[in-house]
Amino acid sequence: MADKSPAPFYCSNPFYTIKFFVLCHGFLQFSQLMTSGYMKSSISTIERRFGLSSQTSGMVASFHEVGNTMLIIFVSYFGSRVHRPRLIGCGAILVSVAGLVISVPHFVSPPYEYDQSISGSSSNTTDICLPNRKGPVTDVCTGSQRESNMILILLLFGQTLLGIGGVPIQPFGISYIDDFASPTNSPLYIGFIFAATALGPAVAFILGSFMLRFYVDIDKVSSAEVHITNKDPRWVGAWWLGFIFAASTVALASIPYFFFPREMPKEDEAARKNIGDMTKEEVAEKLKDKTPEEEGFTLFQFIKMFPVVLLRNLKNPIFVMVVFAMVNLSAMIAGLSTFLAKFLEQQFTLSASVANMILGAVNIPGAMLGIILGGALMKSCHFSLQQATLMCIISMAFCALFDVPLLFMGCPTQRIAGLDYSGSSGPWQLITPCNLKCNCSLSFFNPVCGQDRMEYLSPCFAGCIKININPITRAVMNYTECNCIIVNGAIGYAAPGHCSSSCAHFLMPFVLIAAISGFLGSLSHTPAFVLVLRSVKRQDKSFALGLQFLLLRVLAWLPAPVIYGSAIDTTCLLWQYKCKKRAGCRYYNHTAFRKSFVGIQLLFEICCFLSFCIVYVLLVRKEDEEEGEEEKRGASPKPTS
């Protein structure tokens, strides 16, 4: 009797099963989105650490889309012509490298020095009133401009690499699953991938909340040398630590992709039965004989086709208006995801850690739930194009209505000595007769709250002469003999930190209403995607999707963070200056900040709502025209006399 054949190679090798690929790809997309989302969770901390304006930080955040936009046309072309798993693995490694590059500015920068009143001798104190000081203390500017430029270049370069590395991951992964999964299981697998993808940004903000509780120079100084807590306005958290953690996770997730085959057996009973009896050599030979699908176009011809298809689809008014609606929706999401944490920090005097925890635990999961529910409604209710458009119109209408109250829910700007809230104030207005002889420096920032509930830029500007320090923790308890603080005719004192907010009761209602608004707006995401697919010709679907993603990146994800950042900068009351150059903002006009931030959000939502209304009118008109043509074709010819 002949020997039994070797144990089936296919059955014992997990790399030849699509289920294992789905598991690996879900983990990779989760870790990739966690890496890219982490930048948004730490953007306000990076601003504070390196003295960036909101416009500049918005540009840094949007640079992720530059690399993505540059290569999207090639991704559309290559399809199954390449070894997709290996290319996904290479992209993941590039994402990991990008995360490490973004963390490099921490290691090449000198230790962060917050402005403080504790030092070895009173002559070295920088922010209390010293009438005998010959002149105001100035910051050292040696090589400052060069270092600032290098840090910005590193951040932009890292973000660009992050975008390039992410190009092949989702499209190649989903197409690979769709090619080799059974038709019944493919939607389930892709749904699992999207769920893992949605979880990434939420975990990124929670990770940011955790990492920003550690001091930025945890690797350079001992905890005994740090005399402030994460609730102090001068605190800078360990933003770089999260990038190293996320980059390591992506590197780990990339390993399996170098062991998956270029093609694997289709997930159905017949394929498993035929290949299950094969040896390793027979499987390899069978796969070797298979060639990728030939498209009939060279890369040059494919690139030449893009403008032709673009013009053809631009003549389709339904496609144009749906894409315009999605551009507005994406622009709103891009701005909110970048600056909502900073908005909560400034508006309600929260720490970066608490603001990130709120976003990661409430707002982002609400938006993701809206996307999932929108897809479920489309599948279960079998909506027509008109019904899908009505769903988008209703969701965006309620989204905008829920955002209107947010214009009036927030904290007023704290009373800051010397600042004019009309926006015409300058640093010179901080110098008054009570602190004129103190020789205060405008470069240092150590806000204190006076006994009179007035906030001062530093103890020096409050005219404080003495400090009470806790002998055990070395933390400042309060500043005394403050000549600018007069309470009941007597000289008062000041406590370190911002004055406490009197409108904390608005925080939870604001967060809940914003979460509901995000949920309602997200309901339109999947129906809009379906409208794009069904509004173009069958042969144009792949091209139309590529064009859609290209337009969304160019018109929404790239400019939106810069637009939001520029609007935020216009509400600044007092700028920080480093070496005579404007850096980050010290104080914002809270009311103007809130109206600008929520106002831009409402503008995008209204434009999206109106675009879907136009789409509905176009669909009704198209249906009427088609019915008219059918009636003409069905009418019998008139009898001749």
Secondary structure in CASP SS format (residue, H / E / C, confidence):
PFRMAT SS
TARGET T0000
AUTHOR 0000-0000-0000
METHOD secondary structure of the structure
MODEL  1
M C 1.00
A C 1.00
D C 1.00
K C 1.00
S C 1.00
P C 1.00
A C 1.00
P C 1.00
F H 1.00
Y H 1.00
C H 1.00
S H 1.00
N C 1.00
P H 1.00
F H 1.00
Y H 1.00
T C 1.00
I H 1.00
K H 1.00
F H 1.00
F H 1.00
V H 1.00
L H 1.00
C H 1.00
H H 1.00
G H 1.00
F H 1.00
L H 1.00
Q H 1.00
F H 1.00
S H 1.00
Q H 1.00
L H 1.00
M H 1.00
T H 1.00
S H 1.00
G H 1.00
Y H 1.00
M H 1.00
K H 1.00
S H 1.00
S C 1.00
I H 1.00
S H 1.00
T H 1.00
I H 1.00
E H 1.00
R H 1.00
R H 1.00
F H 1.00
G C 1.00
L C 1.00
S C 1.00
S H 1.00
Q H 1.00
T H 1.00
S H 1.00
G H 1.00
M H 1.00
V H 1.00
A H 1.00
S H 1.00
F C 1.00
H H 1.00
E H 1.00
V H 1.00
G H 1.00
N H 1.00
T H 1.00
M H 1.00
L H 1.00
I H 1.00
I H 1.00
F H 1.00
V H 1.00
S H 1.00
Y H 1.00
F H 1.00
G C 1.00
S C 1.00
R C 1.00
V C 1.00
H C 1.00
R H 1.00
P H 1.00
R H 1.00
L H 1.00
I H 1.00
G H 1.00
C H 1.00
G H 1.00
A H 1.00
I H 1.00
L H 1.00
V H 1.00
S H 1.00
V H 1.00
A H 1.00
G H 1.00
L H 1.00
V H 1.00
I H 1.00
S H 1.00
V H 1.00
P H 1.00
H H 1.00
F H 1.00
V H 1.00
S C 1.00
P C 1.00
P C 1.00
Y C 1.00
E C 1.00
Y C 1.00
D C 1.00
Q C 1.00
S C 1.00
I C 1.00
S C 1.00
G C 1.00
S C 1.00
S H 1.00
S H 1.00
N H 1.00
T C 1.00
T C 1.00
D C 1.00
I C 1.00
C C 1.00
L C 1.00
P C 1.00
N C 1.00
R C 1.00
K C 1.00
G C 1.00
P C 1.00
V C 1.00
T C 1.00
D C 1.00
V C 1.00
C C 1.00
T C 1.00
G C 1.00
S H 1.00
Q H 1.00
R H 1.00
E H 1.00
S H 1.00
N H 1.00
M H 1.00
I H 1.00
L H 1.00
I H 1.00
L H 1.00
L H 1.00
L H 1.00
F H 1.00
G H 1.00
Q H 1.00
T H 1.00
L H 1.00
L H 1.00
G H 1.00
I H 1.00
G H 1.00
G H 1.00
V C 1.00
P C 1.00
I H 1.00
Q H 1.00
P H 1.00
F H 1.00
G H 1.00
I H 1.00
S H 1.00
Y H 1.00
I H 1.00
D H 1.00
D H 1.00
F H 1.00
A C 1.00
S C 1.00
P C 1.00
T C 1.00
N C 1.00
S H 1.00
P H 1.00
L H 1.00
Y H 1.00
I H 1.00
G H 1.00
F H 1.00
I H 1.00
F H 1.00
A H 1.00
A H 1.00
T H 1.00
A H 1.00
L H 1.00
G H 1.00
P H 1.00
A H 1.00
V H 1.00
A H 1.00
F H 1.00
I H 1.00
L H 1.00
G H 1.00
S H 1.00
F H 1.00
M H 1.00
L C 1.00
R C 1.00
F C 1.00
Y E 1.00
V C 1.00
D C 1.00
I C 1.00
D C 1.00
K C 1.00
V C 1.00
S C 1.00
S H 1.00
A H 1.00
E H 1.00
V C 1.00
H C 1.00
I C 1.00
T C 1.00
N C 1.00
K C 1.00
D C 1.00
P C 1.00
R C 1.00
W C 1.00
V C 1.00
G E 1.00
A C 1.00
W H 1.00
W H 1.00
L H 1.00
G H 1.00
F H 1.00
I H 1.00
F H 1.00
A H 1.00
A H 1.00
S H 1.00
T H 1.00
V H 1.00
A H 1.00
L H 1.00
A H 1.00
S H 1.00
I H 1.00
P H 1.00
Y H 1.00
F H 1.00
F C 1.00
F C 1.00
P C 1.00
R C 1.00
E C 1.00
M C 1.00
P C 1.00
K C 1.00
E C 1.00
D C 1.00
E H 1.00
A H 1.00
A H 1.00
R H 1.00
K H 1.00
N H 1.00
I H 1.00
G H 1.00
D C 1.00
M C 1.00
T C 1.00
K H 1.00
E H 1.00
E H 1.00
V H 1.00
A H 1.00
E H 1.00
K H 1.00
L H 1.00
K H 1.00
D H 1.00
K C 1.00
T C 1.00
P C 1.00
E C 1.00
E C 1.00
E C 1.00
G C 1.00
F C 1.00
T C 1.00
L H 1.00
F H 1.00
Q H 1.00
F H 1.00
I H 1.00
K H 1.00
M H 1.00
F H 1.00
P H 1.00
V H 1.00
V H 1.00
L H 1.00
L H 1.00
R H 1.00
N H 1.00
L H 1.00
K C 1.00
N C 1.00
P H 1.00
I H 1.00
F H 1.00
V H 1.00
M H 1.00
V H 1.00
V H 1.00
F H 1.00
A H 1.00
M H 1.00
V H 1.00
N H 1.00
L H 1.00
S H 1.00
A H 1.00
M H 1.00
I H 1.00
A H 1.00
G H 1.00
L H 1.00
S H 1.00
T H 1.00
F H 1.00
L H 1.00
A H 1.00
K H 1.00
F H 1.00
L H 1.00
E H 1.00
Q H 1.00
Q H 1.00
F H 1.00
T C 1.00
L C 1.00
S C 1.00
A H 1.00
S H 1.00
V H 1.00
A H 1.00
N H 1.00
M H 1.00
I H 1.00
L H 1.00
G H 1.00
A H 1.00
V H 1.00
N H 1.00
I H 1.00
P H 1.00
G H 1.00
A H 1.00
M H 1.00
L H 1.00
G H 1.00
I H 1.00
I H 1.00
L H 1.00
G H 1.00
G H 1.00
A H 1.00
L H 1.00
M H 1.00
K H 1.00
S H 1.00
C H 1.00
H C 1.00
F C 1.00
S C 1.00
L H 1.00
Q H 1.00
Q H 1.00
A H 1.00
T H 1.00
L H 1.00
M H 1.00
C H 1.00
I H 1.00
I H 1.00
S H 1.00
M H 1.00
A H 1.00
F H 1.00
C H 1.00
A H 1.00
L H 1.00
F H 1.00
D H 1.00
V H 1.00
P H 1.00
L H 1.00
L H 1.00
F H 1.00
M C 1.00
G C 1.00
C C 1.00
P C 1.00
T C 1.00
Q C 1.00
R C 1.00
I E 1.00
A C 1.00
G C 1.00
L C 1.00
D C 1.00
Y C 1.00
S C 1.00
G C 1.00
S C 1.00
S C 1.00
G C 1.00
P H 1.00
W H 1.00
Q H 1.00
L H 1.00
I C 1.00
T C 1.00
P C 1.00
C C 1.00
N C 1.00
L H 1.00
K H 1.00
C H 1.00
N C 1.00
C C 1.00
S C 1.00
L C 1.00
S C 1.00
F C 1.00
F C 1.00
N C 1.00
P C 1.00
V E 1.00
C E 1.00
G E 1.00
Q C 1.00
D C 1.00
R C 1.00
M C 1.00
E E 1.00
Y E 1.00
L C 1.00
S C 1.00
P C 1.00
C C 1.00
F C 1.00
A C 1.00
G C 1.00
C E 1.00
I E 1.00
K E 1.00
I E 1.00
N E 1.00
I E 1.00
N C 1.00
P C 1.00
I C 1.00
T C 1.00
R C 1.00
A C 1.00
V E 1.00
M E 1.00
N E 1.00
Y E 1.00
T E 1.00
E E 1.00
C E 1.00
N E 1.00
C E 1.00
I E 1.00
I E 1.00
V E 1.00
N C 1.00
G C 1.00
A E 1.00
I E 1.00
G E 1.00
Y E 1.00
A E 1.00
A E 1.00
P E 1.00
G C 1.00
H C 1.00
C C 1.00
S C 1.00
S C 1.00
S C 1.00
C C 1.00
A H 1.00
H H 1.00
F H 1.00
L H 1.00
M H 1.00
P H 1.00
F H 1.00
V H 1.00
L H 1.00
I H 1.00
A H 1.00
A H 1.00
I H 1.00
S H 1.00
G H 1.00
F H 1.00
L H 1.00
G H 1.00
S H 1.00
L C 1.00
S C 1.00
H H 1.00
T H 1.00
P H 1.00
A H 1.00
F H 1.00
V H 1.00
L H 1.00
V H 1.00
L H 1.00
R H 1.00
S C 1.00
V C 1.00
K C 1.00
R H 1.00
Q H 1.00
D H 1.00
K H 1.00
S H 1.00
F H 1.00
A H 1.00
L H 1.00
G H 1.00
L H 1.00
Q H 1.00
F H 1.00
L H 1.00
L H 1.00
L H 1.00
R H 1.00
V H 1.00
L H 1.00
A H 1.00
W H 1.00
L C 1.00
P C 1.00
A H 1.00
P H 1.00
V H 1.00
I H 1.00
Y H 1.00
G H 1.00
S H 1.00
A H 1.00
I H 1.00
D H 1.00
T C 1.00
T C 1.00
C E 1.00
L E 1.00
L E 1.00
W E 1.00
Q E 1.00
Y E 1.00
K E 1.00
C C 1.00
K C 1.00
K E 1.00
R E 1.00
A E 1.00
G E 1.00
C E 1.00
R E 1.00
Y E 1.00
Y E 1.00
N C 1.00
H H 1.00
T H 1.00
A H 1.00
F H 1.00
R H 1.00
K H 1.00
S H 1.00
F H 1.00
V H 1.00
G H 1.00
I H 1.00
Q H 1.00
L H 1.00
L H 1.00
F H 1.00
E H 1.00
I H 1.00
C H 1.00
C H 1.00
F H 1.00
L H 1.00
S H 1.00
F H 1.00
C H 1.00
I H 1.00
V H 1.00
Y H 1.00
V H 1.00
L H 1.00
L H 1.00
V H 1.00
R H 1.00
K H 1.00
E H 1.00
D H 1.00
E H 1.00
E H 1.00
E H 1.00
G H 1.00
E H 1.00
E H 1.00
E H 1.00
K H 1.00
R H 1.00
G H 1.00
A C 1.00
S C 1.00
P C 1.00
K C 1.00
P C 1.00
T C 1.00
S C 1.00
END
